[in-house]
């Protein structure tokens, strides 16, 4: 707008035109572009699900539907894992490396991934190809799915011993209460 004015293309109405162009540019940018990523780092194992819920609430209107759906599946998984992260309620604690993976994924990786996407203007995130022809939207979906899959694997490993014990108990009960067959 200013270039057109100083170039002599427009003489009258230059101020409303410049203000209109400025307003159009401001509307293209996402509303809330800054996430306090550091605020998520202070959460411990007991409050991880709450941390993800807070992240969802802050970015609900800025994320694509598929990414939001993946993100919304994580708190329920974390609530199930919470007793295993701190060994509370008499539960068996996860291995230290798994605890660190879960806490790191939720307090560092997840907020940074979402914040990186939210900082981009929506038109750029949805249509501009980045790596291997994928848009920022595609990359966000991949990264969130990768984080969710890793948390799924840890949850499966956490309860694998309990499931094996249940199977063993079922076999024991079958053997104990199975009526012997006598041949005559």
Residue pairs with C-beta under 8 A, 6 or more apart in sequence:
1 10
1 14
1 17
1 18
1 20
1 21
1 22
2 14
2 18
4 10
4 14
4 17
5 11
5 14
5 17
5 18
10 17
28 121
28 122
28 123
29 121
30 62
30 118
30 119
30 120
30 121
30 122
31 61
31 62
32 58
32 59
32 62
32 118
33 118
33 119
34 115
34 119
35 55
35 58
35 59
35 111
35 114
35 115
35 118
37 108
37 111
37 112
37 115
40 51
40 54
40 55
40 106
40 107
40 108
40 110
40 111
41 107
41 108
42 107
43 50
43 51
43 106
43 107
44 86
44 103
45 82
45 85
45 86
45 99
45 102
45 103
46 82
46 85
46 86
46 88
48 78
48 82
48 85
48 102
48 103
48 106
48 107
49 74
49 75
49 76
49 78
49 79
49 82
50 75
51 106
51 107
52 71
52 74
52 75
52 78
52 106
52 110
53 75
55 71
55 110
55 111
55 114
56 68
56 71
56 72
56 75
59 114
59 118
60 68
62 117
62 118
62 122
63 71
63 114
63 117
63 118
63 140
64 126
64 137
64 140
64 141
66 141
67 117
67 137
67 140
67 141
67 144
70 141
70 144
70 145
70 148
71 110
71 114
71 144
73 148
74 106
74 110
74 147
74 148
74 151
77 148
77 151
77 152
77 155
78 102
78 106
78 151
80 155
81 94
81 102
81 151
81 154
81 155
81 158
82 88
83 89
83 91
84 91
84 92
84 93
84 94
84 158
85 93
85 94
85 99
85 102
85 103
86 93
87 93
92 161
93 99
94 102
94 154
94 157
94 158
98 154
98 157
98 158
101 150
101 154
102 151
102 154
105 147
105 150
105 151
109 147
110 144
110 147
113 140
113 143
113 144
113 147
114 140
114 144
117 125
117 136
117 137
117 139
117 140
120 136
124 136
125 135
125 136
125 137
125 140
126 135
126 136
126 137
127 135
128 135
128 136
129 135
130 136
130 139
131 139
134 142
